[in-house]
Amino acid sequence: MARTILYTYKDEEKELLFSYQQHRNIHEAVAEAEGIDISEYLKMEQQIEAISDTKAVRNYRDNHFRKLGFGKITLKQRENLGVGEKK
């Protein structure tokens, strides 16, 4: 099921459809959408994952994407509909 990513790139708010079938995470999806090659970043991320905790990986990722020009990157909240309700 596709979700929507809300993100800011160079002070411009954008939306992007996202599926885990195409990307490992939302950061890979937004980088691809903006035409940014993050292959070197992914190698370094794997090295950090191998020797450190998830907080260190998250800090590295957040700092790297901030340097690339990204601000907020998040999944849009789903609307909870009652039983039998349609959008």
N, C-alpha and C positions, 0 to 999 in steps of 0.2 A: 504494500500500500504506500502510495506516495505521500510525502509530507511537504510542508512549505517551510523553507528557511528564510528568516528575516535577518538581513545583515547590512552593515554599513561599510562601504568601500570608498575611501577618499572623500569622506563627508557626504556621501550620497547614499540614501537608504534604498535597498533593493530587496526583491523577493525572488526565490528560486525554488522550483520543484525538486524534491530530493527523494531518492530511493536507495535503500541499503543494497539492492541488487547491482547498482552501478558504482557505488563508492563505499569505502570503509567507514567514513565519518563525514560530518557536515563541512569540516575544514577542507578536505580534499575536493568536495563538490564546489565550494565557492572559489577556490583557487583555480580549478578548471574553468569555471564560468568566466573568470576574469582573465584567462589566458596566461596564468602564472605557473611555471614549471617548479614543482616542489620536490623533485626526486632527491636532491641532496638533503633537503630538510627531513624527508622520510627515512633516509639512511641514518641520520643523526638521531632521530626519534627512536629508532629501533635500538641503537646503542645505549641510549639513556634508559629505555625500558629494561634492558638486560641488567643494568647495574644499579638502578635506583627505584624509588617508589613512584606511585601514580601522581603524587603531588608535584614532584620534580618534572615529570613529563608534561603535566598540565601547565606548569609555569613556563617551561621552555616553549611549548606550543603557543600559549597566549602572547608571550613576548615576541616570538618570531612573526606571528600574523599581525601584530600591532606594527612591527617594522615594515611589513609589506603594505600597510595602508588600511588594514581592516580595523573596524571598531567592533561593535556588537555583532556576534554571530550566534543565533539561537533558533530553535525550532518554534514555529508558530503554535500556539495553544490550540488543541482540538476543541471543537464545540461538542458538549455532551447533550445529546438529544434523548428525550424520553422514549419509552417503548412505543413503537408504532408511529413515531413522528418522523417526517421526512424533511429534508432541507429544501 
